[in-house]
Amino acid sequence: MINSHWHGDHIRGNQCFKGAVIFSSLATRNKMLEIHPERISDQQASIPQLRKHIKKLETDLARESNPEKKKKVNIQLNFLKEIEKSLPGLEFTLPDLTFEHKMVFTGNSRQAVLQTMGGGHTLCDSFLYLPEEEILFAGDLLFSGTHPNIKDGNPINWLGILQNIKQLSAKVLVPGHGPVSDESAITGMECYLTSLLEMADALHNVEETQIPLRFEAWEAPELFSQNLLFLSQQTFPKNL
Ligand SMILES: [Zn+2]
């Protein structure tokens, strides 16, 4: 079992894999320890407030007639209901074994290479490559057909990592979010990050900025303006 990075949607299932050895990079484990115990206990202490908020959203949803807004509230509601269901029994579970850069698993019939090139999507992102099968499990370094969350990382480093994983020439790419894809998922991600960096550099009003046509059909469109705003506030060079 591998935790590719510290985000809750990638580590909160750890307790279901009792008996399995959980691996992550040392940086990811340290970040999990820094963030999650406090976050989880705060959320567990606020379950009544969460339930109240869910009830309010359900009332809003029943009154809403705009299909776009309805869809948005529904997505939020489904997410919060999952959190509500999981919180009472959630046990924070850390990785058992850590690595710094790379580790190779050699079994009877195949090898698997677990590696990190540092942080892009978060402060440290790991991926797993099966060289014989040419399959890459990319974690959240790849989002396919859905807007990524970029606010915990560094898009410049992210673009550098994508350049490197392209050299693996994997035939099958398994993204952290979205359907299984091929190399086009890397190109899509590069295009997204580059476009947003350019847009952030010339940004006047985030509310008035339209999602570019190429990403218009992507899931989670609410992340677009958040990502753009985040980039416009950063100090790294945005003109590539
Ligand atoms: Zn993530």
Boltz pocket constraint, residues with backbone or C-beta under 6 A from the ligand:
constraints:
  - pocket:
      binder: B
      contacts: [[A, 5], [A, 7], [A, 10], [A, 121], [A, 140], [A, 149]]
      max_distance: 6.0
